[in-house]
Amino acid sequence: MFEGTNAIDFGKQFKTNEDCYRYLIKIKWGNRYQCSRCGCKESYKGRTYYYSTCSSCGYDESAAANTIFHGIKMPILKAFYMFFRLSTKKKGMSTIELCTEVGVKQKTAWLFKRKVQAAMKKDGNDKLNGNVEVDETLIGGYSTDKGRSTKTKDPLFIAVEILADGRTGNIALQQIENFKADELKYAIKDNISEEAQIKTDAFHSYKKIAKGMENISIEYSNKGSAMEQLHKQIM
């Protein structure tokens, strides 16, 4: 959507909410209108300028319907800007940065970022399967901070397939924002097949996730010896 667009170009093209809706109208119905419900190709003006009403079934459809901007609770210009930043910044962007730049609550930025990630994720054919061990770690070099502090390091999700002979199979890595249950649950769903049998340590977030996922078993790590192949990959 924003390939080849820099911040100056974005600012020139999208100054108001109307600019964003007109862009969606052009992309969605620029060639010819087609109702997403019945397929009819005739319409008349909807409730506002960015709605079109189907002449056959009467469905009043927004230009944002069935797009990543469907159902958002903030001005669409802010959503466009967040999408632009997330999709063009090579090293990614935290929701703290997003909410500060755009002027929304962090939860709003977090939820929209999840929508963007879901839209841009891989096709799912490369998800880990079979017996999979899962853990989380911190990367970024030596630090005097203790525990799971993310002040100077970046949290990372890691999952490893364990083959029948005990060797390591495929590996999945994903940068995460924190070690909360919701964040780790999304990482599991993004990277691991629903048919896989997952083993984690007794970290409280995994215990919370396991209550709603029957394919997760909890095992105390015993300083890494219980999931040896996984911890070798972390090291």
Steps between C-alpha positions, in 0.01 A plus 500: 500500500776745588788345308739769381326768711705711738373715786488817288303329223259353755441843655426653159258225397313446827414822684142427610266209569334576168828443315520153653144405412540626145811283468302194614215585264743516209667170592175317575258635240724696263450264206140400573277455801416145605294411807698277735181319603308424181746598224270761345685766299248782537480736795381837619628749759520365852465670839820702447738565214710194580202259506333337200160328514439193286210543253409132536525399868517847658823435689649834599876435492786717620819532298677376815292181526700177458826692532743537790322827585161335553347571840777725632411728794732787409523751215606315187786746438663379823453139391651576159801661668551204734475256209753710307744501791463128574537389140794723405721506809747215451569433868136512601334730750375455853147594595642752749661687210182473294261625765733793578538603136133463408333605825298191584493262797764226500229232495358653181844500339563142616172369356555673166859375482366146545266556204790621287716203599216258422454657156871488421581158647609201294250259348523259793640206304833526684367474854676261736335163555544178695666534841593863561679659794437866574680762706580868510827686550666841484753612240725803492823416676617543857290705737498567873118486504367197683213267417283550192573872459444632146653841569825424316421168331242373252265213589501208257267201454662172392347166401683184395376178340635189674542213254438132581872438551530795741671737259383852422268549203373835373526810717277805532610836641281805552567832663238575766425806710474339841454168679130533575265210425317674213824587321642147536169345395504701174860390438404136550207529259710688243778241493365160609237275345184430698576127468841528667567374852660789685720484809588808704653574837300605806516874435169646621402636157517150349292363787234757415513414127484126571159539665351576157722281279485123550813434291734674748675310778693665781833364625748656740818578307745392773745770392457402135558125523132415437504667155861458403476552123297816543746654743791410273336712230447785744867495598 
